[in-house]
């Protein structure tokens, strides 16, 4: 303790330390948006507390605007690669996130930095969000449990979550190279394979959409699909507006959506620029009414 010139007693905290203490206490308050989490605050930011403080919380639900926003996808496809969880850092510090399967045999995780395995680790800058995908390997209807850990110089956040694996009614099994061809004022898809996956052979249609970097849709196409399989080996798509010029080097994004007669669908997105560049940004989702 110290005494100031007026004779009042203070705790020796600077204005910066007091502000940091208020910030960290705010993290504890914000963390009450989570169910079954553990938050560890760095005690070094408190002049009077040399040890870390661990706060265990057990409340109802995740919220995207809490200290670490958590959005779990449920269900996830039993075999295709599906989004598993999206994390958002709502603190004032950059952090590192790790997502790990409780049972490594449940599948393979795909991190935003390109690493794969039963556990993936990646940076989570403050104010940013990142997603982890999974290719599950469990039976239809089984649970997949996983652990989330987010660490920074200010705090450690841990939470256990789970999702359910399902057999998808529609599967996109392959999407080959997508490129833009300014010379032909078109885009091309090297090949696409779609399969009815619930044995009723009721594929209905396949929708194509190409958008520019601003999100403006530049081309659309809908093909009729029948039976149990849809297949194209090469496809050219032209702009909806014939006056539009396909630009060289522009990062166009292709969205493909396949539907069956029951309303089930699967979709995939892929981004490429010119025919001289490699395909990138592959992501997929699927929804089943089963």
TACORNOR-V753052 format. One record per helix or strand. SS is the DSSP state (helix for helix, strand for strand). FROM is the first residue (numbers start at 1). TO is the last residue. If there is no record, write none. Layout:
BEGIN
SS_FROM_TO + SS_FROM_TO
END
This chain:
BEGIN
strand_2_3 + strand_9_10 + helix_15_33 + strand_37_41 + helix_43_45 + strand_53_57 + strand_68_72 + strand_76_77 + strand_82_89 + strand_95_101 + helix_104_106 + strand_107_110 + strand_116_117 + strand_119_124 + strand_129_136 + strand_143_151 + strand_155_166 + strand_170_175 + strand_178_181 + helix_182_184 + strand_186_189 + strand_192_196 + strand_202_211 + strand_217_224 + strand_227_227 + strand_229_232 + strand_235_238 + strand_252_260 + strand_265_272 + strand_274_274 + strand_280_287
END
